[in-house]
Amino acid sequence: MAVNYQSPMDRAFHALGDQTRREMISMLASSGALSANELRKPFNVAQPTISKHLKVLETAGLVRREISGRVHRFHLETAPLKQAEDWIARHRTFWEGTLQQLENFVCSTADRENAE
């Protein structure tokens, strides 16, 4: 069953949830625009598989396609990455505080058990 992500943030996190797509983003970040064939080279997969990954990245707004004849070049779009980073930063404080409280609780429980 296919999941239809409605918000741009949902599509971005879905796209970033796959290791191949994250590696493709890293390649684009370090090399600039690359063709679909150049993006396929490090992976042992067929071209249709890479095309599907690129379509997910494109739908999420993480890449932009430029067509010149038969060559499709992909450019990294950083705005959705910045939005995801901002969302994570806003929630980091909460999670770090919650995890610290959990650690304190576990330590105090262990100390009480050791004292008994």
N, C-alpha and C positions, 0 to 999 in steps of 0.2 A: 504494500500500500504506500503510495507516494505521499509525502508530507508537503503541504503548500505553506511555506513560510510567508507570513504577511508583511512583517516589518523589515526594513533594511537591516536593522541590528540582528534579527533572527537569521536572515540570509547570510550575513557576514560571519556570525558564529558557526553556522552550519558549514559554510565553506572552509573556515579555519579549523574545523574539527577533523579534517582529513590530512594525514601526513604528506601525501603526494602534493596536495594543493598548497600546503604550507611551504614545501620545498620549492614549488614553482614560484611562489611569491618571493621567497628568498633569492631565487635566481634572477627574477626581474628587478629586485631591489639592488642587487650587486652589479648586474650587467646592463640594465636599461632595457629597452625594447628588444624582444626576442620573437622569432617566428615559432609557430606551433611545432615545427620539426626540431628546432633548437631546444625547445622546452621538453620534447619527448626523449632526447638523446640519453639522459642519465637513468631513465626508467626502462625496465624490461617489459613494456606493455605495447599493445597495438595502438595505432593512430586513433581509432574510434574512442578508445578509453581516454586518451589525452584530450580529445575533443570534448568529451563529456565533462571532464574536470575543468576545462577552460570555460565551458558553458556555465557551470556552477559559479566559477569565479566572476564571470561576466555578469550573470544575473545578480550576484551580490554586490556588484559595483566595484569589485576589487581590481578588475582589469578592464582595460579599454582596447577594443580591436580596431586595427587600422588595416584596410585591405588595399593592396597595390598589385593589381593583376591577380595572379594565383596565390600570392604570398600574403598570409595573414600574420601581422605582427601585433604583439600584445604589449601593452604599457601598464605599469602598476599605477593604480589610483589609490592614493594614501588617505583620502578623507574617511572612508569607512573604517580603516585601521585606527585612525585617530579617535573616531567615535567609540570604537570598542575599547581602546585604551582608556579613554575618559570614563566609560562605564565601569571598567575594572577598578580604576583608581578610586572612584566614588564608593565602591563597595569593599575595597581593601581594608579600610579602617575598621569597618564592622566585623569582617571576618577575622582580622588579626586580633581584635579585642575578644571576640568569641572564642577563638582558639586559645588565647592566653587564659581565659577564665576556665576552659576545659582542662588545660594543663594544671592550673592551680588546684582544681577540684580533684583531679587524679592523684596529684602529689599529696594533698592533704588526706585523701582516703588511704593511700598507701602508708603514709606516716602513722595514721591511727591503727591500721591493721598490724603494722610492725610493732607498735607500742603495746598491743594486747598480748 
